[in-house]
Amino acid sequence: MNRILIGADFYAGNRLERFVLENEEELGIKDKVDATMVFYNHQDIYKYLQIYLEEVKTCFIKIAQKEELEILKKMQKLESKAFFLIYTDNRDLKDELLNFTTSPLWTQMTVASDADTEVREMIKKVLLYCFTNELTIVEISGYPISIDSLLYIEADKTHRNYLRAITKDNECLVRGTISDVKKKIPNLLALGRGLLVDTNKIRRIEEDGLTLCFVQSLKKIKAPKVCKKELKELKKHSKRIK
């Protein structure tokens, strides 16, 4: 059986349930979902996972307070094969949530936003991945990375042998090396030893000649100084990059 679980406070629970049900209808996957269930207490969702571990396909959870991270640690130990989307409107928790992705047993996306459009879009992507396989996905050490929305990948400065994958609306930590990713996604441009960029998504190179801005995103990344000449040539021969 394929069950979808939603764990959140009362307001967010109703909101997430509406987004999930709307996407189930829009994507035509209602016949693939046996049950969509809402929990207003994370402890209850943990107990449910213990009993129906093999039947849960997808789990959407809102984390509002730091104390709630403890229940995520308990869920993590269950080694569920479900895809977890962790949502928070508390930006102070974003980095701590990202740290959960350092476990290969924990497949998740983290959304740090309170914007309905962003949260709904991420729910849609998770449902596409779990029920239709229509997204272009590349797995890096078991982690699914959506090529459609990937902007860049950089070596993480905190976790050794981990990379930070940045997409239009999300980011996650994945185990691996820059050379591993380059082999799997050869169209990415290597800028120095620790940065891979999808040049098709660069919108602008700022006046310093190093700061890259991306289409449909406010995210930026600064390339190493040694790449200035290379980026100048890239901008010169591109009709899209300003």
Sequence and secondary structure as in RCSB ss.txt:
>XXXX:A:sequence
MNRILIGADFYAGNRLERFVLENEEELGIKDKVDATMVFYNHQDIYKYLQIYLEEVKTCFIKIAQKEELEILKKM
QKLESKAFFLIYTDNRDLKDELLNFTTSPLWTQMTVASDADTEVREMIKKVLLYCFTNELTIVEISGYPISIDSL
LYIEADKTHRNYLRAITKDNECLVRGTISDVKKKIPNLLALGRGLLVDTNKIRRIEEDGLTLCFVQSLKKIKAPK
VCKKELKELKKHSKRIK
>XXXX:A:secstr
  EEEEE  HHHHHHHHHHHHHHHHHHT GGG SEEEEESSHHHHHHHHHHSTTTEEEEEEE  SGGGHHHHHHH
HHTT  SEEEEEES GGGHHHHHGGGGSTT  EEEEE   HHHHHHHHHHHHHHHHT  S EEEETTEEEETTTE
EEEEE SSSTTEEEEEESS EEEEES HHHHHHHSTTSEE SSSEEE GGGEEEE TTS EEEETT   EEE  G
GGHHHHHHHHHT SS  
